[in-house]
């Protein structure tokens, strides 16, 4: 029985798979190859790049006009800036792959001869020149994980490909496709003696084009999930299909992970007589987020990078990006953390990532929280919003100041501490949904616990700005209207200098919004 794949490239015999070559413009790719172009394929991790490259290799070899070879050169990353070792690893990876995939036994002997000779530092150029001269057809070389290399090793690889380029196709590859997460302009090439990165373009100005492998569209998500239905008879309800699309926005790994969790791990989903419902998809989503599965953990780890912080921190705070360089913004798009919406603005790529990012950032404050008795629960274990407010005010007055230091992003430290507190509240019994966007000036939270839904808006009163109360009440009206609620909380964090201690200035009062809603205003 086939299944939804979440590890490595797809195998058609084992995994539900959309036709890989249909995910990019095959006519354009073949035209670039026919014209002897060198180009890039890039996309975020676990979106299907390797599966597409392997399918292209098989397609070209089946046609017989070219000799195509896929090679993963990630092993060369361990060499860092030891050029001879790094280039040697690349050459050996090509030779190994040629022996395995093409049955070319002579490639390994040629690699050893080149790497043991005086030209080892330029061994890639020397190896490809001699190997291609012996090839019965022009060679198409598909190099994967190229941007895993750094420093002088990466510079050397790019420049050796450029040096051999004029000899194609008789004594160098007809086409080289470089594949990785990032576009060439985003390659970070750091030399040990330099603080600033060198961009990759200057070392590889023979690039004809950069192709980006996109996420699934809604129809492709449905088509993939229905492969399971066709094979097992287990249906996805229309609501479940819509929910998978909404939560993932077509990110391939997330689509497969949600479906695998439901259909192959959850007892309710393993019963093929029962349809997959939206409720089961929601349960799977919570599991993936709470357990920080590998893919999501890798994304969360990127939050430690300074250039990522410079974009994500103002986004969570709802402020403008101001002077963040374009290449840093594009870096987050290439990583798949962000995408450009229809109007061209930056937004978090999908609702699951939107949950993962602040949850990961709040993990430090959450681990630092003291023991808190669940005084916000009624005798029947239902949530009491009034008691929750009292518990939060007590918590914030006693622990808010020291916990701010545990937050990794200073500008949104109050947001992260509040979310850490709310995670304790919902632990095992509810959900916390977040909405935030560049330039919105706020973060919105929706806490759901049993029959209770609570809408909150977070605002910051910054130095030199006016009191955000009026704007917050108006904005909260819109958010609560979308939730169908008549009441909510507006929390204003005062970050101006010279304010009294948090314990003294934290108060709450009731206000009426412009549309007549009763709002609890907390000034903290």
ZASETOR-654343 format. One record per residue (C-alpha): residue number from 1; x, y, z. Coordinates in steps of 0.5 Angstrom, whole numbers, plus 500, padded with zeros to 3 digits. Each point is the difference from the previous one (the first is absolute). Layout:
! ZASETOR-654343
<atom NUM <X Y Z>>
...
***
This chain:
! ZASETOR-654343
<atom 1 <500 500 500>>
<atom 2 <503 507 498>>
<atom 3 <500 506 505>>
<atom 4 <501 507 501>>
<atom 5 <507 501 500>>
<atom 6 <504 505 505>>
<atom 7 <507 498 499>>
<atom 8 <504 501 494>>
<atom 9 <499 499 493>>
<atom 10 <493 497 498>>
<atom 11 <500 493 497>>
<atom 12 <494 499 495>>
<atom 13 <500 492 503>>
<atom 14 <499 502 507>>
<atom 15 <497 507 500>>
<atom 16 <494 504 498>>
<atom 17 <503 505 495>>
<atom 18 <498 505 495>>
<atom 19 <504 500 493>>
<atom 20 <506 503 502>>
<atom 21 <502 503 493>>
<atom 22 <493 503 500>>
<atom 23 <502 505 506>>
<atom 24 <505 504 496>>
<atom 25 <500 502 492>>
<atom 26 <503 494 497>>
<atom 27 <500 503 493>>
<atom 28 <504 506 503>>
<atom 29 <505 496 504>>
<atom 30 <501 495 493>>
<atom 31 <501 507 496>>
<atom 32 <505 502 505>>
<atom 33 <504 494 500>>
<atom 34 <499 500 492>>
<atom 35 <503 506 500>>
<atom 36 <506 498 504>>
<atom 37 <498 505 506>>
<atom 38 <502 499 507>>
<atom 39 <495 502 505>>
<atom 40 <497 499 507>>
<atom 41 <494 497 504>>
<atom 42 <499 502 507>>
<atom 43 <494 499 505>>
<atom 44 <499 500 507>>
<atom 45 <502 493 503>>
<atom 46 <496 494 500>>
<atom 47 <496 503 494>>
<atom 48 <502 494 495>>
<atom 49 <506 503 496>>
<atom 50 <504 494 501>>
<atom 51 <494 496 497>>
<atom 52 <499 504 494>>
<atom 53 <507 500 499>>
<atom 54 <500 492 500>>
<atom 55 <494 500 495>>
<atom 56 <504 505 495>>
<atom 57 <506 495 500>>
<atom 58 <496 494 499>>
<atom 59 <496 504 494>>
<atom 60 <506 502 497>>
<atom 61 <504 494 500>>
<atom 62 <493 496 498>>
<atom 63 <500 505 494>>
<atom 64 <508 498 498>>
<atom 65 <502 507 497>>
<atom 66 <504 502 507>>
<atom 67 <503 496 505>>
<atom 68 <497 503 507>>
<atom 69 <503 499 507>>
<atom 70 <497 502 506>>
<atom 71 <505 501 506>>
<atom 72 <499 502 507>>
<atom 73 <507 504 502>>
<atom 74 <498 502 508>>
<atom 75 <505 495 502>>
<atom 76 <505 506 498>>
<atom 77 <497 505 505>>
<atom 78 <504 496 506>>
<atom 79 <507 503 496>>
<atom 80 <498 507 501>>
<atom 81 <505 504 497>>
<atom 82 <505 495 499>>
<atom 83 <500 500 493>>
<atom 84 <503 494 498>>
<atom 85 <496 496 504>>
<atom 86 <494 503 498>>
<atom 87 <501 500 493>>
<atom 88 <503 492 501>>
<atom 89 <493 499 503>>
<atom 90 <496 503 495>>
<atom 91 <504 496 494>>
<atom 92 <499 493 504>>
<atom 93 <493 501 501>>
<atom 94 <499 501 492>>
<atom 95 <504 494 499>>
<atom 96 <496 496 505>>
<atom 97 <494 502 497>>
<atom 98 <502 499 493>>
<atom 99 <502 493 502>>
<atom 100 <494 498 504>>
<atom 101 <495 504 495>>
<atom 102 <503 499 493>>
<atom 103 <504 494 501>>
<atom 104 <506 504 498>>
<atom 105 <506 496 504>>
<atom 106 <505 504 497>>
<atom 107 <498 507 503>>
<atom 108 <503 498 507>>
<atom 109 <507 498 497>>
<atom 110 <500 507 497>>
<atom 111 <498 503 506>>
<atom 112 <506 497 504>>
<atom 113 <505 502 495>>
<atom 114 <498 507 499>>
<atom 115 <499 501 508>>
<atom 116 <507 497 501>>
<atom 117 <503 504 495>>
<atom 118 <503 507 500>>
<atom 119 <494 503 498>>
<atom 120 <496 498 506>>
<atom 121 <498 507 502>>
<atom 122 <496 501 493>>
<atom 123 <498 492 500>>
<atom 124 <493 502 498>>
<atom 125 <502 503 494>>
<atom 126 <505 495 498>>
<atom 127 <496 494 501>>
<atom 128 <494 503 497>>
<atom 129 <504 502 494>>
<atom 130 <503 493 499>>
<atom 131 <493 496 502>>
<atom 132 <496 504 495>>
<atom 133 <505 499 494>>
<atom 134 <499 493 501>>
<atom 135 <492 500 501>>
<atom 136 <496 497 494>>
<atom 137 <495 506 501>>
<atom 138 <500 507 502>>
<atom 139 <500 500 508>>
<atom 140 <494 503 504>>
<atom 141 <503 501 507>>
<atom 142 <495 501 506>>
<atom 143 <503 502 506>>
<atom 144 <496 500 506>>
<atom 145 <501 504 507>>
<atom 146 <505 505 497>>
<atom 147 <499 505 505>>
<atom 148 <502 496 506>>
<atom 149 <507 501 498>>
<atom 150 <503 507 503>>
<atom 151 <506 504 499>>
<atom 152 <506 498 495>>
<atom 153 <497 494 499>>
<atom 154 <494 502 497>>
<atom 155 <504 506 496>>
<atom 156 <505 495 497>>
<atom 157 <494 495 498>>
<atom 158 <496 506 496>>
<atom 159 <507 503 497>>
<atom 160 <502 493 498>>
<atom 161 <493 499 496>>
<atom 162 <501 507 497>>
<atom 163 <507 498 498>>
<atom 164 <498 494 496>>
<atom 165 <493 503 497>>
<atom 166 <503 502 493>>
<atom 167 <502 493 499>>
<atom 168 <493 497 500>>
<atom 169 <497 495 498>>
<atom 170 <506 497 497>>
<atom 171 <505 500 506>>
<atom 172 <495 503 506>>
<atom 173 <493 499 502>>
<atom 174 <495 502 495>>
<atom 175 <496 503 505>>
<atom 176 <501 500 508>>
<atom 177 <494 501 504>>
<atom 178 <502 503 507>>
<atom 179 <494 498 506>>
<atom 180 <499 503 507>>
<atom 181 <496 504 504>>
<atom 182 <502 507 498>>
<atom 183 <501 503 494>>
<atom 184 <507 502 498>>
<atom 185 <500 507 502>>
<atom 186 <498 497 507>>
<atom 187 <506 496 501>>
<atom 188 <504 502 506>>
<atom 189 <508 499 498>>
<atom 190 <504 502 506>>
<atom 191 <507 500 499>>
<atom 192 <504 499 507>>
<atom 193 <503 506 500>>
<atom 194 <494 505 498>>
<atom 195 <494 501 504>>
<atom 196 <496 502 495>>
<atom 197 <497 495 495>>
<atom 198 <502 500 492>>
<atom 199 <493 499 496>>
<atom 200 <500 494 495>>
<atom 201 <499 503 494>>
<atom 202 <507 503 499>>
<atom 203 <503 493 500>>
<atom 204 <495 497 495>>
<atom 205 <498 505 495>>
<atom 206 <498 495 495>>
<atom 207 <493 498 504>>
<atom 208 <495 501 494>>
<atom 209 <494 499 505>>
<atom 210 <497 499 507>>
<atom 211 <494 495 500>>
<atom 212 <496 500 507>>
<atom 213 <496 493 501>>
<atom 214 <493 503 503>>
<atom 215 <496 497 505>>
<atom 216 <493 496 498>>
<atom 217 <494 504 498>>
<atom 218 <493 498 503>>
<atom 219 <499 495 495>>
<atom 220 <506 496 500>>
<atom 221 <499 500 508>>
<atom 222 <494 496 498>>
<atom 223 <503 496 495>>
<atom 224 <505 497 505>>
<atom 225 <495 499 505>>
<atom 226 <495 496 496>>
<atom 227 <506 495 498>>
<atom 228 <499 498 507>>
<atom 229 <493 499 498>>
<atom 230 <500 497 494>>
<atom 231 <505 495 503>>
<atom 232 <497 498 507>>
<atom 233 <492 503 499>>
<atom 234 <501 504 506>>
<atom 235 <497 507 498>>
<atom 236 <502 507 502>>
<atom 237 <494 505 501>>
<atom 238 <500 506 496>>
<atom 239 <501 504 507>>
<atom 240 <506 496 501>>
<atom 241 <503 501 493>>
<atom 242 <499 508 501>>
<atom 243 <503 499 507>>
<atom 244 <506 497 498>>
<atom 245 <501 505 494>>
<atom 246 <498 506 505>>
<atom 247 <505 498 505>>
<atom 248 <506 498 496>>
<atom 249 <499 505 494>>
<atom 250 <503 494 496>>
<atom 251 <506 499 503>>
<atom 252 <502 493 498>>
<atom 253 <503 497 506>>
<atom 254 <494 503 504>>
<atom 255 <495 497 496>>
<atom 256 <503 493 500>>
<atom 257 <502 501 508>>
<atom 258 <492 501 502>>
<atom 259 <498 495 495>>
<atom 260 <505 495 503>>
<atom 261 <498 501 507>>
<atom 262 <493 500 499>>
<atom 263 <500 494 495>>
<atom 264 <506 495 503>>
<atom 265 <501 502 507>>
<atom 266 <493 503 503>>
<atom 267 <495 494 502>>
<atom 268 <494 503 498>>
<atom 269 <504 502 493>>
<atom 270 <502 493 499>>
<atom 271 <493 497 500>>
<atom 272 <499 500 492>>
<atom 273 <493 500 501>>
<atom 274 <500 507 503>>
<atom 275 <501 506 496>>
<atom 276 <505 505 502>>
<atom 277 <497 506 503>>
<atom 278 <502 507 501>>
<atom 279 <500 499 508>>
<atom 280 <505 494 498>>
<atom 281 <504 505 496>>
<atom 282 <500 505 506>>
<atom 283 <503 495 505>>
<atom 284 <505 498 495>>
<atom 285 <502 507 500>>
<atom 286 <501 501 507>>
<atom 287 <504 494 501>>
<atom 288 <505 502 494>>
<atom 289 <500 507 504>>
<atom 290 <501 498 507>>
<atom 291 <505 494 499>>
<atom 292 <504 505 495>>
<atom 293 <501 494 495>>
<atom 294 <507 501 496>>
<atom 295 <498 504 494>>
<atom 296 <497 505 505>>
<atom 297 <505 500 505>>
<atom 298 <505 502 494>>
<atom 299 <496 506 499>>
<atom 300 <500 502 507>>
<atom 301 <507 499 500>>
<atom 302 <501 506 495>>
<atom 303 <497 505 505>>
<atom 304 <507 500 503>>
<atom 305 <503 503 494>>
<atom 306 <501 508 501>>
<atom 307 <497 501 493>>
<atom 308 <494 496 501>>
<atom 309 <499 504 507>>
<atom 310 <500 506 496>>
<atom 311 <494 498 496>>
<atom 312 <496 496 505>>
<atom 313 <500 504 506>>
<atom 314 <497 506 496>>
<atom 315 <495 496 497>>
<atom 316 <498 497 507>>
<atom 317 <500 507 503>>
<atom 318 <495 502 494>>
<atom 319 <506 506 498>>
<atom 320 <503 502 493>>
<atom 321 <506 496 498>>
<atom 322 <503 507 499>>
<atom 323 <508 499 498>>
<atom 324 <500 493 499>>
<atom 325 <504 498 494>>
<atom 326 <496 497 494>>
<atom 327 <505 494 500>>
<atom 328 <498 498 507>>
<atom 329 <493 501 499>>
<atom 330 <501 495 494>>
<atom 331 <504 495 504>>
<atom 332 <494 499 504>>
<atom 333 <495 499 494>>
<atom 334 <506 495 497>>
<atom 335 <499 496 507>>
<atom 336 <493 500 499>>
<atom 337 <498 503 506>>
<atom 338 <497 506 497>>
<atom 339 <497 501 493>>
<atom 340 <497 506 496>>
<atom 341 <493 501 500>>
<atom 342 <496 502 495>>
<atom 343 <501 508 501>>
<atom 344 <508 498 500>>
<atom 345 <500 501 508>>
<atom 346 <504 495 504>>
<atom 347 <496 495 505>>
<atom 348 <501 494 503>>
<atom 349 <500 494 495>>
<atom 350 <494 496 503>>
<atom 351 <496 500 507>>
<atom 352 <504 494 503>>
<atom 353 <507 504 499>>
<atom 354 <496 506 503>>
<atom 355 <499 496 506>>
<atom 356 <507 497 500>>
<atom 357 <504 506 500>>
<atom 358 <497 504 506>>
<atom 359 <499 493 504>>
<atom 360 <507 498 499>>
<atom 361 <502 507 502>>
<atom 362 <496 500 507>>
<atom 363 <503 493 502>>
<atom 364 <505 504 504>>
<atom 365 <496 504 504>>
<atom 366 <495 494 500>>
<atom 367 <506 495 503>>
<atom 368 <501 506 505>>
<atom 369 <493 501 503>>
<atom 370 <499 498 507>>
<atom 371 <495 495 503>>
<atom 372 <493 503 498>>
<atom 373 <493 497 503>>
<atom 374 <495 500 495>>
<atom 375 <495 505 504>>
<atom 376 <497 502 493>>
<atom 377 <496 493 500>>
<atom 378 <493 499 503>>
<atom 379 <498 494 504>>
<atom 380 <498 496 493>>
<atom 381 <507 502 497>>
<atom 382 <497 505 496>>
<atom 383 <504 507 498>>
<atom 384 <498 506 504>>
<atom 385 <502 506 497>>
<atom 386 <499 505 506>>
<atom 387 <505 495 504>>
<atom 388 <504 499 494>>
<atom 389 <501 508 500>>
<atom 390 <501 500 508>>
<atom 391 <506 495 499>>
<atom 392 <503 503 494>>
<atom 393 <500 507 504>>
<atom 394 <503 496 506>>
<atom 395 <505 497 496>>
<atom 396 <502 506 496>>
<atom 397 <501 504 506>>
<atom 398 <504 495 504>>
<atom 399 <504 497 494>>
<atom 400 <500 504 494>>
<atom 401 <506 504 501>>
<atom 402 <505 495 501>>
<atom 403 <497 495 495>>
<atom 404 <501 506 494>>
<atom 405 <507 498 501>>
<atom 406 <499 493 498>>
<atom 407 <497 502 493>>
<atom 408 <505 499 494>>
<atom 409 <497 506 496>>
<atom 410 <500 507 504>>
<atom 411 <495 504 497>>
<atom 412 <495 495 500>>
<atom 413 <502 497 507>>
<atom 414 <493 502 503>>
<atom 415 <496 496 495>>
<atom 416 <504 494 501>>
<atom 417 <500 500 507>>
<atom 418 <492 500 500>>
<atom 419 <500 495 495>>
<atom 420 <504 495 504>>
<atom 421 <495 502 506>>
<atom 422 <494 498 495>>
<atom 423 <503 494 498>>
<atom 424 <500 497 507>>
<atom 425 <493 502 500>>
<atom 426 <498 496 494>>
<atom 427 <505 494 501>>
<atom 428 <496 494 498>>
<atom 429 <493 504 500>>
<atom 430 <500 505 495>>
<atom 431 <504 504 494>>
<atom 432 <503 506 499>>
<atom 433 <499 503 493>>
<atom 434 <504 507 498>>
<atom 435 <500 505 495>>
<atom 436 <505 505 498>>
<atom 437 <503 504 494>>
<atom 438 <505 505 498>>
<atom 439 <497 507 501>>
<atom 440 <494 498 504>>
<atom 441 <502 503 507>>
<atom 442 <498 494 504>>
<atom 443 <499 492 501>>
<atom 444 <494 497 501>>
<atom 445 <499 494 504>>
<atom 446 <494 495 500>>
<atom 447 <499 495 506>>
<atom 448 <495 494 499>>
<atom 449 <499 496 506>>
<atom 450 <494 496 500>>
<atom 451 <494 504 499>>
<atom 452 <504 506 501>>
<atom 453 <503 505 495>>
<atom 454 <504 506 502>>
<atom 455 <502 505 495>>
<atom 456 <507 504 503>>
<atom 457 <503 506 496>>
<atom 458 <507 502 502>>
<atom 459 <503 507 499>>
<atom 460 <506 503 502>>
<atom 461 <501 507 503>>
<atom 462 <507 502 497>>
<atom 463 <504 507 501>>
<atom 464 <497 506 497>>
<atom 465 <494 497 498>>
<atom 466 <493 501 502>>
<atom 467 <496 496 504>>
<atom 468 <498 494 496>>
<atom 469 <493 499 504>>
<atom 470 <495 503 495>>
<atom 471 <504 497 494>>
<atom 472 <500 493 504>>
<atom 473 <492 500 501>>
<atom 474 <499 502 493>>
<atom 475 <504 494 497>>
<atom 476 <498 495 506>>
<atom 477 <492 502 497>>
<atom 478 <502 497 493>>
<atom 479 <504 494 503>>
<atom 480 <494 498 505>>
<atom 481 <495 501 494>>
<atom 482 <504 495 496>>
<atom 483 <500 495 506>>
<atom 484 <492 501 502>>
<atom 485 <502 503 507>>
<atom 486 <497 506 504>>
<atom 487 <505 500 505>>
<atom 488 <508 500 500>>
<atom 489 <506 502 503>>
<atom 490 <505 506 498>>
<atom 491 <507 499 503>>
<atom 492 <504 507 500>>
<atom 493 <508 498 501>>
<atom 494 <503 507 502>>
<atom 495 <507 500 498>>
<atom 496 <501 507 501>>
<atom 497 <506 502 504>>
<atom 498 <499 503 507>>
<atom 499 <494 496 502>>
<atom 500 <499 497 507>>
<atom 501 <501 493 501>>
<atom 502 <496 495 497>>
<atom 503 <497 498 506>>
<atom 504 <497 507 502>>
<atom 505 <498 502 493>>
<atom 506 <496 493 498>>
<atom 507 <493 502 500>>
<atom 508 <493 498 497>>
<atom 509 <494 504 498>>
<atom 510 <494 499 496>>
<atom 511 <499 504 493>>
<atom 512 <495 500 495>>
<atom 513 <502 499 493>>
<atom 514 <498 505 494>>
<atom 515 <495 494 498>>
<atom 516 <497 499 507>>
<atom 517 <504 494 502>>
<atom 518 <502 500 508>>
<atom 519 <508 499 500>>
<atom 520 <504 499 506>>
<atom 521 <506 504 499>>
<atom 522 <507 498 503>>
<atom 523 <505 505 501>>
<atom 524 <507 496 502>>
***
